[in-house]
Amino acid sequence: MGHAVMHNTYPATWTLKQITDDVCETVRRNGDHYGTDRVRISTEKVFDTYDDAMAHIERVDRHDYDGIAVKYLDFEGVEDSKKIKEYRVKIAELVKKKDEYIKAHSVHKQKAAFIGCQTCGSKLNKERLRGERCPLCGTDLRASSTLDRINSFDARVKEIDKKITQERREQKSKAKVRWLVKYEYHC
């Protein structure tokens, strides 16, 4: 026996009854007939993004097999603006630089045959390590400055992602409204 939590999207033209019928059919077909039997609309607000809608569902979910439906703006099919395309190129460049940096600063590239773990004090044979972590305590063996630099790449990508989201919000008129529906069932 298992438990499945599903999220489906539907066109905004679908009624709540159509959505509920589809969810109930899915529960009957894929589960053991125990799960969501009705869907409720949590709010009339139309969320700017799929992620915003998902966050709202997680906030209001009672975890009692209730079905929750909210509307959101779907930007799929909306052509990226020139600015968004530039941001995507920047992200691709940053990801490539991060990957190169990670490879160049791997513990396997160090000259010493043994690497010391700062947390547990173990001396580890570099040739026997399978990753960048201490096999005994799980601590990352790379220098803190290396980890800080890797985190800075991630922070810069996240910052650019926020700019992309902001640009997308300015394209609201081009987006389609869709339903995001969460439901659960036993399987």
RAFENPE-V908024 format. One record per residue. N is the residue number from 1. RES is the residue in one letter. PSI is psi in whole degrees, -180 to 180 (999 if undefined). Layout:
n = {N	N}
res = {RES	RES}
psi = {PSI	PSI}
//
This chain:
n = {1	2	3	4	5	6	7	8	9	10	11	12	13	14	15	16	17	18	19	20	21	22	23	24	25	26	27	28	29	30	31	32	33	34	35	36	37	38	39	40	41	42	43	44	45	46	47	48	49	50	51	52	53	54	55	56	57	58	59	60	61	62	63	64	65	66	67	68	69	70	71	72	73	74	75	76	77	78	79	80	81	82	83	84	85	86	87	88	89	90	91	92	93	94	95	96	97	98	99	100	101	102	103	104	105	106	107	108	109	110	111	112	113	114	115	116	117	118	119	120	121	122	123	124	125	126	127	128	129	130	131	132	133	134	135	136	137	138	139	140	141	142	143	144	145	146	147	148	149	150	151	152	153	154	155	156	157	158	159	160	161	162	163	164	165	166	167	168	169	170	171	172	173	174	175	176	177	178	179	180	181	182	183	184	185	186	187}
res = {M	G	H	A	V	M	H	N	T	Y	P	A	T	W	T	L	K	Q	I	T	D	D	V	C	E	T	V	R	R	N	G	D	H	Y	G	T	D	R	V	R	I	S	T	E	K	V	F	D	T	Y	D	D	A	M	A	H	I	E	R	V	D	R	H	D	Y	D	G	I	A	V	K	Y	L	D	F	E	G	V	E	D	S	K	K	I	K	E	Y	R	V	K	I	A	E	L	V	K	K	K	D	E	Y	I	K	A	H	S	V	H	K	Q	K	A	A	F	I	G	C	Q	T	C	G	S	K	L	N	K	E	R	L	R	G	E	R	C	P	L	C	G	T	D	L	R	A	S	S	T	L	D	R	I	N	S	F	D	A	R	V	K	E	I	D	K	K	I	T	Q	E	R	R	E	Q	K	S	K	A	K	V	R	W	L	V	K	Y	E	Y	H	C}
psi = {140	-178	127	134	119	152	119	156	149	155	149	-18	-16	142	166	-35	-44	-43	-47	-44	-42	-43	-46	-39	-42	-42	-44	-42	-40	-18	-167	31	11	118	-157	128	-4	157	135	150	120	-39	156	-9	142	116	149	-31	165	-43	-40	-42	-42	-42	-40	-45	-43	-34	-40	-4	129	-6	39	39	23	148	135	132	133	159	149	165	125	117	4	132	-13	124	138	140	169	-40	-43	-41	-41	-41	-41	-38	-43	-42	-45	-41	-44	-41	-41	-45	-40	-46	-43	-41	-43	-44	-41	-27	28	150	-22	-15	-7	151	-32	144	-28	142	133	137	127	-25	-53	-10	6	148	118	135	120	-36	-23	-6	141	-8	-151	6	153	127	-15	-45	-10	4	141	130	-8	158	151	-33	-35	-44	-39	-41	-42	-43	-32	-36	-47	-40	-40	-40	-42	-39	-43	-37	-40	-39	-39	-44	-42	-42	-40	-41	-27	-13	23	-39	-21	-14	155	145	134	162	140	123	130	133	165	156	160	144	999}
//
